[in-house]
Structure formats: structure tokens, C-alpha cells
């Protein structure tokens, strides 16, 4: 997470007019970062963050894959739960390394969203 104090310290080298304008821009951006609610394979509101939606197979602990749609191999995969969905779970396991097309998972719970 970006720290506003760091931005201010860097802007201090600029003239007052530039400090004021860029300070307001950074304040706006830092206080308005949003992750969602994104759609499957769509970029989040204003972050380099993509949502992948899927459902675990009907048999628990069975590998399945999700096409990620990115231009390269994903750096991280972070399970996220919707607090409005009853029985949501993050009981996920990476079953093999992601590649340029897909991530590979299994879940200890059958049909988990």
C-alpha cells in the first residue's frame, strides 16, 4: 500500500503550484483504490487486479483449471469470499504451477463457488 507521507516528501522538491496540484491528484488516487466488484477475467475498477470466477467440481479434491486470460503467468492467486454468499469457502489448493493460459486448483469442498 502506498503511504501518503512518502508521496508528500517526494513532491517537496517541486514548486508550490506543482506540489498542490500533484498532492491533490495523489490524495484522490490513494483514497479511492478499488478492487471490485469485478467480473470474470475483467480488470478491477482501478488496480492491476483481475477476478476469476469458478466453481469447484462436484467431487471434492478433484483438480480443475481456470483460464486466466492474462498476457503472462499470474504472480499470485488470492482466494476472495463474497460475504453475502452463505457457505463460501477458501479451501483451495494449487495443484500445479500456473502457466500462460490457466491456473490449476482443487478444493476440499464439492461445488464450492
N, C-alpha and C positions, 0 to 999 in steps of 0.2 A: 504494500500500500504506500502510495506517495505521501510524504509528510509536507504539509503546507509551509512549515518553517524553513525547510530546505529550499523550496521554490522562492520564498521571500529573500533568503540570503543570496541566492544567485541573481535575483533581479536588482539587488542593491548596487550592482556595478553599472546599472543603466541610469539614464537621466530620469528625473521625476515623472515626466509625462509618460515615458515608456513603462516605468515601474507601475504607475497607476493603471494603465490600460492592461498590460500583461498580468498584473496582480489580480484584476477582476476576472480575466479570462481563466486563469488557473484556479481561482477560488470556485468559479462556476463549474469547471470540469471536475475538480476533485470532489465537490459536494453533490454531484449528480451522476456518478458512475452507477450503471445499472447492469445487472446480469440477465434479467428475464422480464416477463416470461417468454422465452424464445420458442420457436417452432423447430421441429426435427430438421437437422442439418442446416439451420439458419444461424447467422451470427447474432449474438446478443445485442441489446439496444445500443451500447456504445463501448463495448470491450471486445478484445480479440478472444472471444469465448463462444463456443458452439455447443448447442444442445443436441443430443442424440437420444431419441425415444425408442424404446423397445420393450418387449415382454419376454420373460423367461419361458423356456419350453414347458410343456405340460408335465415333464418328468424332471424332478429336482436333480441338480448336479450334472446336467447334460450341457455340453458345450454348444454355444450358438455364437454367431458373429453379427456385427452391425457394421454396415458400410458407413464410414465417417464422412466422406465427401470432401476431405481436405486435400491440399496440394502436396502434402508430405505426411510423414508418420507423426501421429499426435505425441506431444510431450508428456501429458498427464491425462488421466481419466478419473474424474471425480464424481462419485455417485451423489445424486441430489434427490431428496424426497419432497414431494408436494404435501405440505401439512394438511391439505384438505382431503387427501386420499387416505381413507381408512385402510389399514393393513399394508401400507407402503413398507418396503424393506430395502436395505442396502447390503444384503447378504450376498455380495458379488465377489467373484474370484476371477482374476486374469488367468486364462488357461494357456495362452501362448502370447508371444510378443506381437504387438500391433504391427501392421505393415502399411504400405502406402494406400491401401484400399479399405481395410477392415480392422476392428478391434474384436478380440475373442474372449468370451466370458462364460462363466457358469454361475448358477445361483442355487443355494441350498433350499430355496422355496420354489415350488412349482407355480407357474403362471404369474410370478411377481412382476409388477409393472416396472 
